[in-house]
């Protein structure tokens, strides 16, 4: 593992959030919103009760189509955001919500957790306890803010698990996309070469994450843009089965161009 010339910036995050078209479902918020309460008043039971009121059958249907497992209430991300604003950071509550295994509760948990308080052992347990792509994306966004981001990324991209390896590649992409992360170009060149060699033989959603990582690397600087685009040409079309959804796998070169256009 190459170490950055300085400590990597903690604020790296999931490439699916930062660099390319999100594949996560985005239903509209319901009108039901939690009444404002002091952050200290929130308990697991209270949060679950509010989520049950906020959830809709239509959202459950959408989420399941994207692979979200049960139990799930079908809470929109807009309503999760409302809860997050009220609860703020509450690490112990986040851990308790994650332990419920409720998909909505876990989505909120990663929003209210304190990245600085996680141990490496806890992160290893969390990444093993997930079973759909959306969880990988949200969890990598959280882990990217911890001091273990690079170490976990390097470990998890070697995993045979589709979900663990996806999380690992999300982290690599997040490190590339974060302008504050102090990594050499050689670090990302190494990963580009690996992606080019292995992407077509990887599992479905791991392929998607690797494709997104090429985009993130290409967004970092002009040199890496050229290398990423050249790699994309050699890789060719990346096939990802998105099931019964409208999600599409972004074409690397046009998407990198869009990112650079927004920088001007």
C-alpha positions in Angstrom: 0.0 0.0 0.0 1.4 3.4 -1.0 1.1 6.0 1.7 0.3 9.5 0.7 2.9 12.2 1.1 0.8 13.7 3.8 -2.1 12.1 5.8 -5.0 11.6 3.4 -7.8 14.0 3.8 -10.5 12.6 5.8 -13.3 13.9 3.7 -13.1 11.5 0.8 -16.5 10.0 -0.1 -18.4 7.7 -2.4 -17.9 8.3 -6.1 -21.5 7.5 -6.7 -22.4 10.5 -4.7 -19.8 12.9 -6.0 -18.8 12.1 -9.6 -21.5 10.4 -11.5 -25.1 9.7 -11.9 -26.5 8.3 -8.7 -28.1 4.9 -9.0 -29.8 5.1 -5.7 -33.6 5.5 -5.9 -34.9 9.0 -5.0 -38.6 9.0 -4.2 -40.2 12.2 -3.1 -40.6 13.2 0.6 -43.9 12.6 2.3 -45.6 15.5 4.0 -45.3 13.7 7.3 -42.3 15.1 9.1 -41.1 14.5 12.6 -42.0 17.1 15.2 -38.9 18.9 16.3 -37.4 17.5 19.4 -34.1 18.1 21.2 -31.3 15.9 19.8 -30.9 14.2 23.2 -34.5 13.1 23.2 -34.1 10.7 20.3 -34.1 7.0 21.0 -34.1 4.0 18.7 -37.8 3.4 19.4 -38.7 7.0 18.7 -36.8 7.1 15.5 -38.3 3.8 14.2 -41.8 5.1 15.1 -41.2 8.3 13.1 -39.8 6.3 10.2 -42.9 4.1 10.2 -45.1 7.1 9.9 -42.9 8.6 7.1 -42.6 5.5 5.0 -44.9 4.8 2.1 -45.8 1.6 0.2 -44.7 3.2 -3.1 -41.3 4.0 -1.7 -40.9 0.4 -0.4 -41.8 -0.9 -3.9 -39.2 1.4 -5.5 -36.5 0.5 -2.9 -37.1 -3.2 -3.3 -36.7 -2.9 -7.0 -33.3 -1.5 -6.4 -32.4 -4.4 -4.1 -33.0 -2.8 -0.7 -33.7 -5.7 1.7 -36.4 -5.9 4.4 -37.2 -4.7 6.9 -37.8 -1.4 5.3 -40.4 1.4 5.9 -39.9 3.2 2.6 -38.7 6.6 4.0 -37.6 9.1 1.4 -34.1 10.5 1.5 -35.6 13.9 1.9 -37.3 12.8 5.1 -34.2 11.1 6.3 -32.5 14.5 5.8 -35.1 16.1 8.0 -34.5 13.6 10.8 -30.7 14.1 10.4 -31.1 17.8 10.9 -33.0 17.3 14.1 -30.9 14.5 15.6 -27.6 16.0 14.4 -24.6 13.8 15.3 -25.4 11.0 17.7 -22.9 8.2 17.5 -24.4 5.8 20.0 -27.8 6.2 18.4 -26.3 5.6 15.0 -24.8 2.3 16.2 -28.1 1.2 17.8 -30.0 2.1 14.6 -27.5 0.1 12.5 -28.0 -2.9 14.8 -31.7 -3.0 14.0 -30.9 -4.1 10.5 -33.8 -2.0 9.2 -32.7 -0.5 5.9 -34.1 2.9 6.5 -32.6 3.0 10.0 -29.2 2.1 8.6 -29.4 4.9 6.0 -30.0 7.3 8.8 -27.3 5.8 10.9 -24.6 6.6 8.5 -25.8 10.2 8.4 -25.7 10.8 12.1 -22.6 8.8 13.1 -19.4 10.4 14.1 -16.6 9.1 11.8 -13.9 9.9 14.3 -15.4 7.5 16.9 -15.3 4.3 14.8 -12.8 1.6 15.4 -11.3 -0.5 12.6 -13.0 -3.6 14.0 -16.4 -1.9 13.9 -16.0 -0.9 10.3 -15.0 -4.4 9.3 -18.1 -5.7 11.0 -20.3 -3.2 9.2 -19.0 -3.8 5.8 -19.6 -7.5 6.1 -23.1 -6.9 7.3 -24.6 -5.4 4.1 -26.3 -7.0 1.1 -27.2 -4.3 -1.5 -25.4 -1.7 -3.5 -27.0 1.3 -1.9 -25.7 0.3 1.5 -22.2 0.1 0.0 -22.5 3.6 -1.4 -23.7 5.2 1.8 -21.3 3.3 4.0 -18.3 4.2 1.9 -19.4 7.8 2.1 -19.1 7.5 5.9 -15.9 5.4 6.0 -14.3 7.8 3.6 -14.4 10.4 6.4 -12.5 8.1 8.9 -8.8 7.7 9.4 -9.1 4.2 8.1 -10.3 5.1 4.6 -7.2 4.2 2.6 -6.3 1.1 4.6 -9.8 -0.3 4.3 -10.0 0.6 0.6 -6.8 -1.4 -0.1 -8.0 -4.4 1.9 -11.6 -4.5 0.6 -10.8 -4.2 -3.1 -9.2 -7.7 -2.8 -12.4 -9.2 -1.3 -14.3 -11.9 -3.1 -17.5 -10.4 -1.8 -19.4 -8.2 -4.3 -20.5 -5.8 -1.6 -17.2 -5.5 0.2 -15.2 -5.0 -3.0 -17.7 -2.4 -4.2 -17.3 -0.5 -1.0 -13.5 -0.7 -1.4 -13.6 0.7 -4.9 -16.0 3.4 -3.9 -13.4 4.5 -1.3 -10.6 4.5 -3.9 -12.8 6.7 -6.1 -13.6 9.0 -3.2 -9.9 9.5 -2.5 -9.4 10.4 -6.1 -12.3 12.7 -6.3 -11.4 14.6 -3.1 -9.1 17.5 -4.1 -7.8 17.7 -0.5 -6.5 14.1 -0.5 -2.7 14.2 -0.8 -1.9 11.1 -3.0 0.5 10.9 -5.8 -0.6 10.4 -9.4 1.2 7.1 -9.3 -1.1 5.8 -6.6 -4.1 6.2 -8.9 -2.3 5.1 -12.0 -1.7 1.8 -10.2 -5.4 1.4 -9.6 -6.3 2.3 -13.2 -4.0 -0.5 -14.4 -5.7 -2.9 -12.1 -9.2 -1.9 -13.1 -8.3 -2.2 -16.8 -7.0 -5.7 -16.2 -9.8 -7.0 -14.0 -13.0 -5.1 -14.5 -14.7 -7.4 -17.0 -14.1 -10.5 -14.7 -15.5 -8.9 -11.5 -18.9 -9.2 -10.1 -21.8 -7.0 -11.3 -21.8 -4.1 -8.9 -18.1 -4.3 -8.3 -17.7 -3.6 -12.1 -20.0 -0.6 -11.7 -17.9 0.8 -8.8 -14.7 0.2 -10.8 -16.2 2.1 -13.7 -17.1 5.0 -11.4 -13.6 5.0 -10.0 -12.1 5.5 -13.5 -14.4 8.5 -13.7 -13.2 9.8 -10.4 -9.6 9.4 -11.2 -10.1 11.1 -14.5 -11.6 14.1 -12.7 -8.6 14.6 -10.4 -6.2 16.4 -12.8 -5.3 16.7 -16.4 -2.6 14.0 -16.4 -4.9 11.5 -14.8 -7.7 12.5 -17.1 -5.7 11.5 -20.1 -4.7 8.2 -18.5 -8.3 7.5 -17.4 -9.7 8.2 -20.8 -7.0 6.0 -22.5 -7.8 3.2 -20.1 -11.6 3.6 -20.8 -11.0 3.2 -24.5 -9.1 0.0 -23.9 -11.7 -1.3 -21.4 -14.6 -0.7 -23.8 -18.2 -1.1 -22.8 -18.8 -2.1 -19.2 -21.9 -4.2 -18.8 -23.8 -3.9 -15.5 -27.2 -5.4 -14.8 -29.3 -2.8 -13.0 -32.3 -5.1 -12.8 -35.8 -3.6 -13.1 -34.6 0.0 -12.8 -33.9 2.9 -15.1 -30.3 3.2 -13.9 -27.6 3.2 -16.4 -23.8 2.8 -16.2 -22.2 6.1 -17.2 -19.8 6.1 -20.2 -16.5 7.2 -18.8 -15.2 9.7 -21.3 -18.4 11.8 -21.8 -18.9 11.9 -18.1 -15.4 13.0 -17.3 -15.9 15.7 -19.9 -19.0 16.9 -18.1 -17.1 17.1 -14.8 -14.4 19.1 -16.3 -16.9 21.4 -18.0 -18.4 22.2 -14.6 -15.0 23.1 -13.3 -14.6 26.0 -15.8 
